[in-house]
Each structure stands twice: as structure tokens, then as C-alpha cells.
Amino acid sequence: MNTLAFSAPSIFMAKNKNIIMTALLALFAVAMTFVPDLAYAADMFAEGKQEIIDSTGKDSTLWFSMTAVGLAFALVLGFTTKNWFAAIGGFFIGMIFMNVAAGFIGLA
């Protein structure tokens, strides 16, 4: 017989579960008050923002290469699986994701 199960402290028993969860929630709430306010941090890339947009925006070589690689992958996937709807659909979904993500991060 394993005596390890009988030597567990009573704080971990099922009857004290609500008390433990309440204490952990209170501890978490107190810990969150000590988190620094990072919402007012300075923009580290403010000087180079236009350069970043020029390097990775929709008219850049990076954007073109990502589109070309996605199209090549869709062609390979279509040839190997013979599921052209999934391959072309995956390419279009990838392009939609790239356009939406670029709008969110400010590259559009």
C-alpha cells in the first residue's frame, strides 16, 4: 500500500477546495495590482516606421515572395493530393489572412 496518499496535508482535501480557489483568486488579484502600467510605453519603432512599411508593405519584395511561395505551395499541394479546391482555397485564405493582418499591424 502506498502511504504517500495518506500523508498529504489536509489543505489539499476536497472539502477545502472552495477556500483554496478563493485564496488563489485573491492572491492573483493582489498580484495584478503590482503589474506595471505598460500601456503608455514609448513606441520604439516610431523613427523607422516608414522604413518598416516600405520593407514589408504590399509593394515590397517580401510581400511578393510570400505570395509566390504560397502559390507554389498551393500548386504542389494540388498536384500531390489532387484536391485542387483545398489547395486553391488554402491559397486564397492565406492571401485574405495576409491582407487582414497587414491592416491590423499597420502595413496596409
mmCIF file of the C-alpha atoms, coordinates in Angstrom:
data_MODEL
# 
_entry.id   MODEL 
# 
loop_
_atom_site.group_PDB 
_atom_site.id 
_atom_site.type_symbol 
_atom_site.label_atom_id 
_atom_site.label_alt_id 
_atom_site.label_comp_id 
_atom_site.label_asym_id 
_atom_site.label_entity_id 
_atom_site.label_seq_id 
_atom_site.pdbx_PDB_ins_code 
_atom_site.Cartn_x 
_atom_site.Cartn_y 
_atom_site.Cartn_z 
_atom_site.occupancy 
_atom_site.B_iso_or_equiv 
_atom_site.pdbx_formal_charge 
_atom_site.auth_seq_id 
_atom_site.auth_comp_id 
_atom_site.auth_asym_id 
_atom_site.auth_atom_id 
_atom_site.pdbx_PDB_model_num 
ATOM 1   C CA . MET A 1 1   ? 0.000   0.000  0.000   1.00 0.00 ? 1   MET A CA 1 
ATOM 2   C CA . ASN A 1 2   ? 1.241   3.453  -0.844  1.00 0.00 ? 2   ASN A CA 1 
ATOM 3   C CA . THR A 1 3   ? 1.438   5.619  2.263   1.00 0.00 ? 3   THR A CA 1 
ATOM 4   C CA . LEU A 1 4   ? 2.163   8.758  0.269   1.00 0.00 ? 4   LEU A CA 1 
ATOM 5   C CA . ALA A 1 5   ? -1.557  9.308  -0.359  1.00 0.00 ? 5   ALA A CA 1 
ATOM 6   C CA . PHE A 1 6   ? -2.281  9.212  3.371   1.00 0.00 ? 6   PHE A CA 1 
ATOM 7   C CA . SER A 1 7   ? 0.423   11.736 4.240   1.00 0.00 ? 7   SER A CA 1 
ATOM 8   C CA . ALA A 1 8   ? -0.969  14.593 2.128   1.00 0.00 ? 8   ALA A CA 1 
ATOM 9   C CA . PRO A 1 9   ? -1.750  17.755 4.097   1.00 0.00 ? 9   PRO A CA 1 
ATOM 10  C CA . SER A 1 10  ? -5.409  18.388 4.815   1.00 0.00 ? 10  SER A CA 1 
ATOM 11  C CA . ILE A 1 11  ? -5.334  21.675 2.875   1.00 0.00 ? 11  ILE A CA 1 
ATOM 12  C CA . PHE A 1 12  ? -5.424  19.682 -0.359  1.00 0.00 ? 12  PHE A CA 1 
ATOM 13  C CA . MET A 1 13  ? -8.505  17.690 0.555   1.00 0.00 ? 13  MET A CA 1 
ATOM 14  C CA . ALA A 1 14  ? -11.773 18.170 -1.376  1.00 0.00 ? 14  ALA A CA 1 
ATOM 15  C CA . LYS A 1 15  ? -13.619 19.880 1.495   1.00 0.00 ? 15  LYS A CA 1 
ATOM 16  C CA . ASN A 1 16  ? -11.224 22.855 1.367   1.00 0.00 ? 16  ASN A CA 1 
ATOM 17  C CA . LYS A 1 17  ? -11.317 23.256 -2.418  1.00 0.00 ? 17  LYS A CA 1 
ATOM 18  C CA . ASN A 1 18  ? -13.536 26.368 -2.410  1.00 0.00 ? 18  ASN A CA 1 
ATOM 19  C CA . ILE A 1 19  ? -11.366 28.041 0.210   1.00 0.00 ? 19  ILE A CA 1 
ATOM 20  C CA . ILE A 1 20  ? -8.212  27.281 -1.755  1.00 0.00 ? 20  ILE A CA 1 
ATOM 21  C CA . MET A 1 21  ? -9.694  28.590 -5.009  1.00 0.00 ? 21  MET A CA 1 
ATOM 22  C CA . THR A 1 22  ? -10.873 31.781 -3.301  1.00 0.00 ? 22  THR A CA 1 
ATOM 23  C CA . ALA A 1 23  ? -7.449  32.316 -1.760  1.00 0.00 ? 23  ALA A CA 1 
ATOM 24  C CA . LEU A 1 24  ? -5.730  31.753 -5.110  1.00 0.00 ? 24  LEU A CA 1 
ATOM 25  C CA . LEU A 1 25  ? -8.108  34.181 -6.820  1.00 0.00 ? 25  LEU A CA 1 
ATOM 26  C CA . ALA A 1 26  ? -7.427  36.798 -4.148  1.00 0.00 ? 26  ALA A CA 1 
ATOM 27  C CA . LEU A 1 27  ? -3.681  36.223 -4.486  1.00 0.00 ? 27  LEU A CA 1 
ATOM 28  C CA . PHE A 1 28  ? -3.948  36.621 -8.260  1.00 0.00 ? 28  PHE A CA 1 
ATOM 29  C CA . ALA A 1 29  ? -5.944  39.858 -7.866  1.00 0.00 ? 29  ALA A CA 1 
ATOM 30  C CA . VAL A 1 30  ? -3.346  41.271 -5.470  1.00 0.00 ? 30  VAL A CA 1 
ATOM 31  C CA . ALA A 1 31  ? -0.530  40.243 -7.820  1.00 0.00 ? 31  ALA A CA 1 
ATOM 32  C CA . MET A 1 32  ? -2.230  42.043 -10.721 1.00 0.00 ? 32  MET A CA 1 
ATOM 33  C CA . THR A 1 33  ? -2.100  45.320 -8.794  1.00 0.00 ? 33  THR A CA 1 
ATOM 34  C CA . PHE A 1 34  ? 1.689   45.144 -8.881  1.00 0.00 ? 34  PHE A CA 1 
ATOM 35  C CA . VAL A 1 35  ? 1.902   44.759 -12.676 1.00 0.00 ? 35  VAL A CA 1 
ATOM 36  C CA . PRO A 1 36  ? 3.371   47.953 -14.124 1.00 0.00 ? 36  PRO A CA 1 
ATOM 37  C CA . ASP A 1 37  ? 1.259   50.060 -16.424 1.00 0.00 ? 37  ASP A CA 1 
ATOM 38  C CA . LEU A 1 38  ? 2.749   49.351 -19.847 1.00 0.00 ? 38  LEU A CA 1 
ATOM 39  C CA . ALA A 1 39  ? 0.024   50.989 -21.934 1.00 0.00 ? 39  ALA A CA 1 
ATOM 40  C CA . TYR A 1 40  ? 1.884   54.295 -22.005 1.00 0.00 ? 40  TYR A CA 1 
ATOM 41  C CA . ALA A 1 41  ? 5.198   52.872 -23.181 1.00 0.00 ? 41  ALA A CA 1 
ATOM 42  C CA . ALA A 1 42  ? 7.085   54.778 -25.862 1.00 0.00 ? 42  ALA A CA 1 
ATOM 43  C CA . ASP A 1 43  ? 6.965   53.469 -29.420 1.00 0.00 ? 43  ASP A CA 1 
ATOM 44  C CA . MET A 1 44  ? 10.435  52.070 -30.035 1.00 0.00 ? 44  MET A CA 1 
ATOM 45  C CA . PHE A 1 45  ? 9.927   51.920 -33.803 1.00 0.00 ? 45  PHE A CA 1 
ATOM 46  C CA . ALA A 1 46  ? 8.474   55.405 -34.293 1.00 0.00 ? 46  ALA A CA 1 
ATOM 47  C CA . GLU A 1 47  ? 11.520  56.671 -36.218 1.00 0.00 ? 47  GLU A CA 1 
ATOM 48  C CA . GLY A 1 48  ? 11.738  53.667 -38.502 1.00 0.00 ? 48  GLY A CA 1 
ATOM 49  C CA . LYS A 1 49  ? 8.036   53.031 -39.048 1.00 0.00 ? 49  LYS A CA 1 
ATOM 50  C CA . GLN A 1 50  ? 8.043   54.233 -42.656 1.00 0.00 ? 50  GLN A CA 1 
ATOM 51  C CA . GLU A 1 51  ? 11.117  52.133 -43.407 1.00 0.00 ? 51  GLU A CA 1 
ATOM 52  C CA . ILE A 1 52  ? 9.390   49.071 -41.947 1.00 0.00 ? 52  ILE A CA 1 
ATOM 53  C CA . ILE A 1 53  ? 6.303   49.747 -44.065 1.00 0.00 ? 53  ILE A CA 1 
ATOM 54  C CA . ASP A 1 54  ? 8.462   50.174 -47.176 1.00 0.00 ? 54  ASP A CA 1 
ATOM 55  C CA . SER A 1 55  ? 10.348  46.947 -46.442 1.00 0.00 ? 55  SER A CA 1 
ATOM 56  C CA . THR A 1 56  ? 7.359   44.753 -45.641 1.00 0.00 ? 56  THR A CA 1 
ATOM 57  C CA . GLY A 1 57  ? 4.339   46.529 -47.133 1.00 0.00 ? 57  GLY A CA 1 
ATOM 58  C CA . LYS A 1 58  ? 2.192   45.381 -50.040 1.00 0.00 ? 58  LYS A CA 1 
ATOM 59  C CA . ASP A 1 59  ? 4.556   46.812 -52.665 1.00 0.00 ? 59  ASP A CA 1 
ATOM 60  C CA . SER A 1 60  ? 7.666   45.139 -51.251 1.00 0.00 ? 60  SER A CA 1 
ATOM 61  C CA . THR A 1 61  ? 9.693   42.187 -52.435 1.00 0.00 ? 61  THR A CA 1 
ATOM 62  C CA . LEU A 1 62  ? 8.891   40.351 -49.208 1.00 0.00 ? 62  LEU A CA 1 
ATOM 63  C CA . TRP A 1 63  ? 5.154   40.556 -49.890 1.00 0.00 ? 63  TRP A CA 1 
ATOM 64  C CA . PHE A 1 64  ? 5.673   39.349 -53.473 1.00 0.00 ? 64  PHE A CA 1 
ATOM 65  C CA . SER A 1 65  ? 7.875   36.463 -52.358 1.00 0.00 ? 65  SER A CA 1 
ATOM 66  C CA . MET A 1 66  ? 5.356   35.363 -49.713 1.00 0.00 ? 66  MET A CA 1 
ATOM 67  C CA . THR A 1 67  ? 2.633   35.405 -52.363 1.00 0.00 ? 67  THR A CA 1 
ATOM 68  C CA . ALA A 1 68  ? 4.808   33.445 -54.819 1.00 0.00 ? 68  ALA A CA 1 
ATOM 69  C CA . VAL A 1 69  ? 5.760   30.844 -52.200 1.00 0.00 ? 69  VAL A CA 1 
ATOM 70  C CA . GLY A 1 70  ? 2.104   30.472 -51.192 1.00 0.00 ? 70  GLY A CA 1 
ATOM 71  C CA . LEU A 1 71  ? 1.101   29.965 -54.818 1.00 0.00 ? 71  LEU A CA 1 
ATOM 72  C CA . ALA A 1 72  ? 3.907   27.445 -55.376 1.00 0.00 ? 72  ALA A CA 1 
ATOM 73  C CA . PHE A 1 73  ? 2.881   25.547 -52.260 1.00 0.00 ? 73  PHE A CA 1 
ATOM 74  C CA . ALA A 1 74  ? -0.744  25.517 -53.446 1.00 0.00 ? 74  ALA A CA 1 
ATOM 75  C CA . LEU A 1 75  ? 0.372   24.105 -56.811 1.00 0.00 ? 75  LEU A CA 1 
ATOM 76  C CA . VAL A 1 76  ? 2.468   21.385 -55.164 1.00 0.00 ? 76  VAL A CA 1 
ATOM 77  C CA . LEU A 1 77  ? -0.374  20.548 -52.794 1.00 0.00 ? 77  LEU A CA 1 
ATOM 78  C CA . GLY A 1 78  ? -2.843  20.414 -55.674 1.00 0.00 ? 78  GLY A CA 1 
ATOM 79  C CA . PHE A 1 79  ? -0.637  18.110 -57.743 1.00 0.00 ? 79  PHE A CA 1 
ATOM 80  C CA . THR A 1 80  ? 0.197   15.755 -54.879 1.00 0.00 ? 80  THR A CA 1 
ATOM 81  C CA . THR A 1 81  ? -3.244  15.440 -53.296 1.00 0.00 ? 81  THR A CA 1 
ATOM 82  C CA . LYS A 1 82  ? -5.399  16.019 -56.404 1.00 0.00 ? 82  LYS A CA 1 
ATOM 83  C CA . ASN A 1 83  ? -7.593  18.168 -54.186 1.00 0.00 ? 83  ASN A CA 1 
ATOM 84  C CA . TRP A 1 84  ? -7.484  21.403 -56.145 1.00 0.00 ? 84  TRP A CA 1 
ATOM 85  C CA . PHE A 1 85  ? -10.335 23.020 -54.239 1.00 0.00 ? 85  PHE A CA 1 
ATOM 86  C CA . ALA A 1 86  ? -8.448  22.726 -50.956 1.00 0.00 ? 86  ALA A CA 1 
ATOM 87  C CA . ALA A 1 87  ? -5.168  23.883 -52.496 1.00 0.00 ? 87  ALA A CA 1 
ATOM 88  C CA . ILE A 1 88  ? -6.608  26.952 -54.209 1.00 0.00 ? 88  ILE A CA 1 
ATOM 89  C CA . GLY A 1 89  ? -8.900  27.647 -51.250 1.00 0.00 ? 89  GLY A CA 1 
ATOM 90  C CA . GLY A 1 90  ? -5.930  27.488 -48.889 1.00 0.00 ? 90  GLY A CA 1 
ATOM 91  C CA . PHE A 1 91  ? -4.053  29.948 -51.077 1.00 0.00 ? 91  PHE A CA 1 
ATOM 92  C CA . PHE A 1 92  ? -6.971  32.384 -51.095 1.00 0.00 ? 92  PHE A CA 1 
ATOM 93  C CA . ILE A 1 93  ? -7.468  32.044 -47.343 1.00 0.00 ? 93  ILE A CA 1 
ATOM 94  C CA . GLY A 1 94  ? -3.755  32.730 -46.854 1.00 0.00 ? 94  GLY A CA 1 
ATOM 95  C CA . MET A 1 95  ? -3.975  35.859 -49.004 1.00 0.00 ? 95  MET A CA 1 
ATOM 96  C CA . ILE A 1 96  ? -7.035  37.076 -47.099 1.00 0.00 ? 96  ILE A CA 1 
ATOM 97  C CA . PHE A 1 97  ? -5.224  36.445 -43.814 1.00 0.00 ? 97  PHE A CA 1 
ATOM 98  C CA . MET A 1 98  ? -2.160  38.373 -45.029 1.00 0.00 ? 98  MET A CA 1 
ATOM 99  C CA . ASN A 1 99  ? -4.290  41.350 -46.089 1.00 0.00 ? 99  ASN A CA 1 
ATOM 100 C CA . VAL A 1 100 ? -6.281  41.435 -42.850 1.00 0.00 ? 100 VAL A CA 1 
ATOM 101 C CA . ALA A 1 101 ? -3.161  41.002 -40.702 1.00 0.00 ? 101 ALA A CA 1 
ATOM 102 C CA . ALA A 1 102 ? -1.368  43.754 -42.635 1.00 0.00 ? 102 ALA A CA 1 
ATOM 103 C CA . GLY A 1 103 ? -4.275  46.077 -41.928 1.00 0.00 ? 103 GLY A CA 1 
ATOM 104 C CA . PHE A 1 104 ? -4.174  45.284 -38.221 1.00 0.00 ? 104 PHE A CA 1 
ATOM 105 C CA . ILE A 1 105 ? -0.448  45.878 -37.811 1.00 0.00 ? 105 ILE A CA 1 
ATOM 106 C CA . GLY A 1 106 ? -0.384  48.981 -39.985 1.00 0.00 ? 106 GLY A CA 1 
ATOM 107 C CA . LEU A 1 107 ? 1.289   47.739 -43.154 1.00 0.00 ? 107 LEU A CA 1 
ATOM 108 C CA . ALA A 1 108 ? -1.663  48.368 -45.447 1.00 0.00 ? 108 ALA A CA 1 
# 
